[in-house]
Amino acid sequence: MQLTLNWDTPLTWFCLLALVVLLAVQGWLIGRNTSLSRTRKGVRFGLNLLLWLVLLGYVLQPCWPIAKPATQVLLVGDDVPTSFARRLQDSLGIPERLTSRTLSGTYDSVTIVGNQFPSTVLTRLSSSALRHIPYPTPDELIRLHWNGVLRQGELQRVTGLVNVSTPQRLRLRYGNLTLDSLNLTAGTHSFALQFPAFLRGKNQVELMLDNKTLDTLRFFSRPIAPLTIHFLLSSPDIESKTLANWLGRQGHRVTVAATLSKDLSSSVSINQATTARAQTPDLLITEPANAGDAQIRKAVADGRAVLFINLTSPDVDSRTINQAVGSRWQARRVTNAPLVPVSNGLTALPYRFTDNLNQFGVTGFPVFVQQTAGRVQPGRVGVSLLSETFPLALSGDSTAYARLWTAVLARLSRTETNEIQVDAPLIQGLDQLITINNPTRKATTLRVGTDTLRLTVSPLNQLSAAGRGLFPAAGWQPVQDTLALYVEANQPAEPLVSRALLDRFLLAHQQFSPAATASIPGPAAQLPDWAWFALILLCFTALWLEPKLG
């Protein structure tokens, strides 16, 4: 038994006080009436007490729980075929099947099948217990993620889940160039594709399943900050000259120093540094024979980068490098051939390096980087097993040449300031986390297009701040004047957008619905107003008849 009385209003207390006074007055009037016998007083007091109880019940309006059969329906999404929904309904034994257009009323339990539902339909399910059964649409993406902003040359990693009806090839394509690919058999597969982001600024690549475009991936590549690069060579060669010219065209400050003889050396500068600080090399490119040079040792000790090229015998050269700079290279021969092919126009020495915990490779190329102990910060020592790379540039394949060396520079470059990290895709109107690492100043807000994000510094890392944004506008949105983020339009007809909307709704329902519905009472019944009127009328009738019958 429950009461529906509102104890917060003064009227409630006034009514109850009036009833108490009424009962006291009734009892006092009956008790002082000397013309009534003891039996008549008992009968009259009982009838007045009955009337008083009916009035009290009318004021309190008691209700009591009742048993109500639970209702359960199957809600079918717009992307689910009727035949599949019918088979699922039969297997689950759910009596009623509805769609977004036929859904009306509320239900105790709703089983959601599929992924495409209008937001207006989802909001009507907030009070129901939900169960989601996804429908894998043939030859469509189920999930997809990539980096929204990364550094030029950094590895772009694309992960997701796709349903394939027949054996097909999944690939990332830029124009006519395939960046990475994977052969898939029929079924549902998780995948991971990757490639170095060699183009600067706004990028756009396509994810293809055979000849079908599954989605277009858009991201921004921030340029590598201009580096001061110093070549330290025994003698000039076409490999180092071609690389130095390319680095100069990319805006880096380059100095090429070569020893021609015992007392004769040469030095050529490209984009000459104007300050003493800019003259300190961020990266030294040299040969194993110069590993013991004082400049090389000092660079590694100071936490700067060194790249060794033009190796001839990697097993011997690696020991020379280790002894000089404290690295841990271990090379072993893998074939007796003089060279092994890497890709079109590229060959490498027939060696490989033993894996090491602090060793990282440049994806797609036999170039590796190790971190070594430095005085202030770890140094970076790179070794290239490539034999020659200049044929790529001379043959006119500048894209492949740039792809190679931007990836190498990204591995060797120092950590930059104001580095933004965001997981794509960003969808218009859905909140998304954006993180800033190594900010140059303590920023409290970040403006993305027309949206302003409030940043919160991480309690575990004072060099990291994060904020969440809703992104009201779609398309490329400027960030910090030099960067940009791409926001996908909120179109529920798009498979990835509809899945994102449904995932957000289910997560919110799981987090908030149990707490919100815990205090909601179950089905209850109470007397209607006509029943109360009949009881009050009956009591007054009995009180009117009692004196006449006595």
Solvent accessible surface area in square Angstrom, and as a share of the most:
residue,aa,sasa,rsa
1,M,159,0.71
2,Q,88,0.39
3,L,86,0.43
4,T,76,0.44
5,L,30,0.15
6,N,81,0.42
7,W,110,0.39
8,D,132,0.68
9,T,51,0.29
10,P,113,0.71
11,L,122,0.61
12,T,12,0.07
13,W,148,0.52
14,F,138,0.58
15,C,41,0.24
16,L,31,0.15
17,L,112,0.56
18,A,48,0.37
19,L,16,0.08
20,V,90,0.52
21,V,81,0.46
22,L,66,0.33
23,L,49,0.25
24,A,64,0.50
25,V,66,0.38
26,Q,21,0.09
27,G,24,0.23
28,W,159,0.56
29,L,90,0.45
30,I,16,0.08
31,G,50,0.48
32,R,148,0.54
33,N,49,0.25
34,T,133,0.77
35,S,96,0.62
36,L,25,0.12
37,S,63,0.40
38,R,220,0.80
39,T,104,0.60
40,R,64,0.23
41,K,54,0.23
42,G,47,0.45
43,V,74,0.42
44,R,48,0.18
45,F,81,0.34
46,G,35,0.34
47,L,41,0.20
48,N,19,0.10
49,L,62,0.31
50,L,90,0.45
51,L,10,0.05
52,W,30,0.10
53,L,88,0.44
54,V,14,0.08
55,L,42,0.21
56,L,41,0.20
57,G,13,0.12
58,Y,100,0.38
59,V,36,0.21
60,L,32,0.16
61,Q,37,0.16
62,P,29,0.18
63,C,10,0.06
64,W,93,0.33
65,P,91,0.57
66,I,82,0.42
67,A,107,0.83
68,K,130,0.55
69,P,113,0.71
70,A,88,0.68
71,T,56,0.32
72,Q,76,0.34
73,V,1,0.01
74,L,0,0.00
75,L,0,0.00
76,V,8,0.05
77,G,5,0.05
78,D,77,0.40
79,D,29,0.15
80,V,15,0.09
81,P,58,0.37
82,T,78,0.46
83,S,57,0.37
84,F,54,0.22
85,A,1,0.01
86,R,118,0.43
87,R,149,0.54
88,L,28,0.14
89,Q,25,0.11
90,D,107,0.55
91,S,86,0.55
92,L,59,0.30
93,G,61,0.59
94,I,6,0.03
95,P,112,0.71
96,E,74,0.33
97,R,82,0.30
98,L,18,0.09
99,T,40,0.23
100,S,13,0.08
101,R,196,0.71
102,T,81,0.47
103,L,9,0.04
104,S,71,0.46
105,G,54,0.52
106,T,105,0.61
107,Y,39,0.15
108,D,73,0.38
109,S,35,0.23
110,V,0,0.00
111,T,1,0.01
112,I,0,0.00
113,V,0,0.00
114,G,0,0.00
115,N,8,0.04
116,Q,40,0.18
117,F,9,0.04
118,P,51,0.32
119,S,67,0.43
120,T,95,0.55
121,V,8,0.04
122,L,8,0.04
123,T,90,0.52
124,R,104,0.38
125,L,4,0.02
126,S,59,0.38
127,S,74,0.48
128,S,5,0.03
129,A,62,0.48
130,L,38,0.19
131,R,130,0.47
132,H,53,0.24
133,I,34,0.17
134,P,79,0.50
135,Y,25,0.10
136,P,55,0.35
137,T,35,0.21
138,P,67,0.42
139,D,31,0.16
140,E,38,0.17
141,L,4,0.02
142,I,30,0.15
143,R,122,0.44
144,L,4,0.02
145,H,80,0.36
146,W,7,0.03
147,N,56,0.29
148,G,5,0.04
149,V,7,0.04
150,L,8,0.04
151,R,28,0.10
152,Q,13,0.06
153,G,4,0.04
154,E,67,0.30
155,L,53,0.26
156,Q,1,0.00
157,R,122,0.44
158,V,0,0.00
159,T,43,0.25
160,G,9,0.08
161,L,32,0.16
162,V,0,0.00
163,N,19,0.10
164,V,3,0.02
165,S,57,0.37
166,T,75,0.43
167,P,101,0.63
168,Q,29,0.13
169,R,101,0.37
170,L,0,0.00
171,R,39,0.14
172,L,0,0.00
173,R,64,0.24
174,Y,79,0.30
175,G,54,0.52
176,N,160,0.82
177,L,65,0.33
178,T,45,0.26
179,L,12,0.06
180,D,42,0.22
181,S,38,0.25
182,L,68,0.34
183,N,123,0.63
184,L,12,0.06
185,T,86,0.50
186,A,56,0.44
187,G,28,0.27
188,T,69,0.40
189,H,48,0.21
190,S,87,0.56
191,F,10,0.04
192,A,46,0.36
193,L,2,0.01
194,Q,55,0.25
195,F,5,0.02
196,P,4,0.03
197,A,2,0.01
198,F,11,0.05
199,L,59,0.29
200,R,126,0.46
201,G,13,0.13
202,K,119,0.50
203,N,10,0.05
204,Q,95,0.42
205,V,4,0.02
206,E,48,0.22
207,L,0,0.00
208,M,7,0.03
209,L,2,0.01
210,D,58,0.30
211,N,139,0.71
212,K,87,0.37
213,T,62,0.36
214,L,25,0.12
215,D,35,0.18
216,T,25,0.14
217,L,1,0.00
218,R,58,0.21
219,F,2,0.01
220,F,19,0.08
221,S,0,0.00
222,R,33,0.12
223,P,56,0.36
224,I,13,0.07
225,A,38,0.29
226,P,75,0.47
227,L,6,0.03
228,T,12,0.07
229,I,1,0.00
230,H,29,0.13
231,F,0,0.00
232,L,24,0.12
233,L,3,0.01
234,S,50,0.32
235,S,62,0.40
236,P,77,0.49
237,D,51,0.26
238,I,87,0.44
239,E,16,0.07
240,S,2,0.01
241,K,132,0.56
242,T,20,0.12
243,L,1,0.01
244,A,3,0.02
245,N,60,0.31
246,W,15,0.05
247,L,1,0.01
248,G,9,0.09
249,R,167,0.61
250,Q,56,0.25
251,G,38,0.37
252,H,7,0.03
253,R,63,0.23
254,V,2,0.01
255,T,35,0.21
256,V,23,0.13
257,A,22,0.17
258,A,3,0.03
259,T,71,0.42
260,L,89,0.44
261,S,59,0.38
262,K,190,0.81
263,D,137,0.71
264,L,101,0.50
265,S,80,0.52
266,S,43,0.28
267,S,79,0.51
268,V,88,0.51
269,S,55,0.35
270,I,44,0.22
271,N,70,0.36
272,Q,113,0.50
273,A,11,0.08
274,T,130,0.76
275,T,76,0.44
276,A,84,0.65
277,R,218,0.80
278,A,22,0.17
279,Q,101,0.45
280,T,66,0.39
281,P,24,0.15
282,D,33,0.17
283,L,3,0.01
284,L,1,0.00
285,I,2,0.01
286,T,0,0.00
287,E,26,0.11
288,P,10,0.06
289,A,88,0.69
290,N,30,0.16
291,A,0,0.00
292,G,45,0.43
293,D,51,0.26
294,A,78,0.60
295,Q,86,0.38
296,I,0,0.00
297,R,118,0.43
298,K,116,0.49
299,A,0,0.00
300,V,7,0.04
301,A,25,0.20
302,D,36,0.19
303,G,1,0.01
304,R,36,0.13
305,A,1,0.00
306,V,0,0.00
307,L,1,0.01
308,F,0,0.00
309,I,9,0.05
310,N,41,0.21
311,L,13,0.06
312,T,111,0.64
313,S,44,0.28
314,P,0,0.00
315,D,46,0.24
316,V,77,0.44
317,D,19,0.10
318,S,3,0.02
319,R,147,0.54
320,T,60,0.35
321,I,0,0.00
322,N,34,0.17
323,Q,160,0.71
324,A,13,0.10
325,V,16,0.09
326,G,56,0.54
327,S,9,0.06
328,R,167,0.61
329,W,3,0.01
330,Q,114,0.51
331,A,18,0.14
332,R,130,0.47
333,R,109,0.40
334,V,77,0.44
335,T,49,0.28
336,N,139,0.71
337,A,40,0.31
338,P,110,0.69
339,L,76,0.38
340,V,41,0.24
341,P,117,0.74
342,V,45,0.26
343,S,61,0.39
344,N,141,0.72
345,G,53,0.51
346,L,4,0.02
347,T,48,0.28
348,A,3,0.02
349,L,22,0.11
350,P,3,0.02
351,Y,29,0.11
352,R,108,0.39
353,F,5,0.02
354,T,63,0.37
355,D,117,0.60
356,N,45,0.23
357,L,183,0.91
358,N,48,0.25
359,Q,24,0.11
360,F,86,0.36
361,G,27,0.26
362,V,6,0.03
363,T,44,0.25
364,G,61,0.59
365,F,28,0.12
366,P,25,0.15
367,V,0,0.00
368,F,49,0.20
369,V,4,0.03
370,Q,0,0.00
371,Q,79,0.35
372,T,13,0.08
373,A,102,0.79
374,G,27,0.26
375,R,164,0.60
376,V,135,0.78
377,Q,89,0.40
378,P,71,0.45
379,G,0,0.00
380,R,32,0.12
381,V,0,0.00
382,G,0,0.00
383,V,1,0.01
384,S,5,0.03
385,L,2,0.01
386,L,9,0.05
387,S,31,0.20
388,E,83,0.37
389,T,2,0.01
390,F,29,0.12
391,P,49,0.31
392,L,7,0.03
393,A,33,0.26
394,L,118,0.59
395,S,87,0.56
396,G,61,0.59
397,D,61,0.32
398,S,75,0.48
399,T,59,0.34
400,A,29,0.22
401,Y,3,0.01
402,A,21,0.16
403,R,47,0.17
404,L,0,0.00
405,W,7,0.02
406,T,4,0.03
407,A,5,0.04
408,V,0,0.00
409,L,5,0.02
410,A,10,0.07
411,R,97,0.36
412,L,4,0.02
413,S,12,0.08
414,R,96,0.35
415,T,94,0.55
416,E,21,0.09
417,T,72,0.42
418,N,41,0.21
419,E,37,0.16
420,I,3,0.01
421,Q,93,0.41
422,V,9,0.05
423,D,65,0.34
424,A,4,0.03
425,P,25,0.16
426,L,2,0.01
427,I,12,0.06
428,Q,50,0.22
429,G,40,0.38
430,L,23,0.12
431,D,46,0.24
432,Q,29,0.13
433,L,77,0.38
434,I,0,0.00
435,T,27,0.16
436,I,5,0.03
437,N,30,0.15
438,N,39,0.20
439,P,36,0.22
440,T,90,0.53
441,R,177,0.65
442,K,167,0.71
443,A,24,0.19
444,T,87,0.51
445,T,62,0.36
446,L,10,0.05
447,R,141,0.51
448,V,3,0.02
449,G,16,0.15
450,T,95,0.55
451,D,27,0.14
452,T,71,0.41
453,L,1,0.01
454,R,186,0.68
455,L,15,0.08
456,T,97,0.56
457,V,45,0.26
458,S,33,0.22
459,P,121,0.76
460,L,172,0.86
461,N,72,0.37
462,Q,132,0.59
463,L,105,0.52
464,S,15,0.10
465,A,7,0.05
466,A,28,0.21
467,G,5,0.05
468,R,134,0.49
469,G,4,0.04
470,L,104,0.52
471,F,3,0.01
472,P,78,0.49
473,A,37,0.29
474,A,43,0.33
475,G,20,0.19
476,W,69,0.24
477,Q,18,0.08
478,P,84,0.53
479,V,1,0.00
480,Q,69,0.31
481,D,143,0.74
482,T,101,0.58
483,L,11,0.06
484,A,7,0.05
485,L,1,0.01
486,Y,48,0.18
487,V,0,0.00
488,E,35,0.16
489,A,39,0.31
490,N,55,0.28
491,Q,92,0.41
492,P,66,0.41
493,A,83,0.64
494,E,84,0.37
495,P,39,0.25
496,L,29,0.14
497,V,8,0.05
498,S,4,0.03
499,R,17,0.06
500,A,23,0.18
501,L,28,0.14
502,L,2,0.01
503,D,78,0.41
504,R,81,0.29
505,F,34,0.14
506,L,36,0.18
507,L,94,0.47
508,A,43,0.33
509,H,27,0.12
510,Q,133,0.59
511,Q,108,0.48
512,F,135,0.56
513,S,17,0.11
514,P,86,0.54
515,A,81,0.63
516,A,65,0.50
517,T,52,0.30
518,A,86,0.66
519,S,99,0.64
520,I,107,0.54
521,P,91,0.57
522,G,52,0.50
523,P,64,0.40
524,A,50,0.39
525,A,30,0.23
526,Q,82,0.37
527,L,64,0.32
528,P,58,0.37
529,D,104,0.54
530,W,185,0.65
531,A,13,0.10
532,W,15,0.05
533,F,140,0.58
534,A,49,0.38
535,L,68,0.34
536,I,35,0.18
537,L,100,0.50
538,L,116,0.58
539,C,6,0.04
540,F,107,0.44
541,T,55,0.32
542,A,32,0.25
543,L,34,0.17
544,W,156,0.55
545,L,68,0.34
546,E,17,0.07
547,P,66,0.42
548,K,130,0.55
549,L,147,0.73
550,G,68,0.66
